[in-house]
């Protein structure tokens, strides 16, 4: 947990989870498959070589929230074609996680997924985890009208659709920048991180940053344990 802003979650009625690198561990490298498919997609769209496309991809991811948003802003692409292409992956690296499933099931209140991915991808992950029926709703990038986290509009539409009071909700996400708006509107926040020794050639350092700012109230590298022992 962050020593700067520990706070109780006893008042929470709505539990909101990111999907990628949050509900499954970053160490299984599932997103690494998507990451490479995105690079190849950028190469096709821009005709850049691998290294240049990779650099552009990461800059779009950092600056626009998703590479998709950057491509839609700077190029003419079909978002459905992009999503279907980059999620054509092997989900076998995601292991069943009964401890996590039961910890989420035991939470008092509603459970949601808020993801910059799409519903099909989320359902494939949940099936592997063993939690097909855990969540009230998967609010995906299409439901966000392709405006992703960390943009405020992504959260506002989600809150309105489900009549969520942010002051009684908590957001779990692996990227600290995606917790800024939740904190600002009154949500509790938890950053889900990889273990301290995790490194990967496809992952930029900023993606692994453990935030210590006021927008991150708790940090955990073991989501199931955190939920079982929640403050």
C-alpha positions, 0 to 999 in steps of 0.5 A, a space after each residue: 500500500 502507498 504510505 501517503 494515502 491509506 484509506 479504508 474501502 469499507 464504504 465501497 459499493 461498486 468495484 471497478 476493474 481494469 482488465 489487461 495486466 490487472 485481472 491477469 498478471 503482467 508476467 503471463 505476457 498475454 498483452 505482449 502478444 497484443 502489443 506486437 500485433 499492434 506494432 504490425 498494424 501500425 506498420 501496415 497503416 503507416 508503411 514504417 519499418 518495425 522500429 519506427 512503427 514501434 516508436 510511434 505506437 508507444 508515443 500514441 499509447 502514452 499521449 492518446 491513452 491507446 494506440 487506437 485513439 492515436 491512429 483514429 486521430 492521425 490516420 483513417 482506420 476502422 476501429 472494429 478492424 483494428 480491435 478484431 485484428 489485435 485481439 486475434 491471440 492465444 489466450 492459453 497463457 492466462 491460467 485459471 485463478 480460483 483464489 482471485 475469482 472467489 475474492 472478487 465474488 465475495 466483494 459486497 456490491 456490484 463489480 464492473 470491468 472498465 477496459 480500453 480493450 473490447 468485450 470479446 477480449 474481456 470475455 476470453 480472459 474471464 473464461 480462462 480465469 474461471 470468472 465468466 459470471 463475476 461482473 455486472 457489465 464490461 464497459 469497453 472501448 466501444 461503449 466509450 465511443 473510442 475515447 479511452 481512459 485516462 480521458 475523463 469522458 471515458 469515466 463519465 459515460 460509465 458512471 452515468 450508464 450505471 448510476 455510480 456514485 464515484 465516492 462509493 466506488 473504487 478503481 483498480 488499474 495497472 497504469 497510474 495515469 488511469 487513476 488520476 481522474 478516478 481520484 479527482 472525482 472521489 473514487 478510491 484507487 488501487 494500482 495493481 503492479 507487477 513484482 519488483 523484479 519484472 522487466 520485459 523488452 516490450 514494456 517501457 519503463 513508464 508502464 511499470 511505474 509505481 506511483 506515489 502521488 495522491 491519486 494512488 491510495 493503495 498499491 498491490 502486486 497480489 490482487 487476490 490477497 489485497 481483496 481478501 485482506 482489503 482495508 
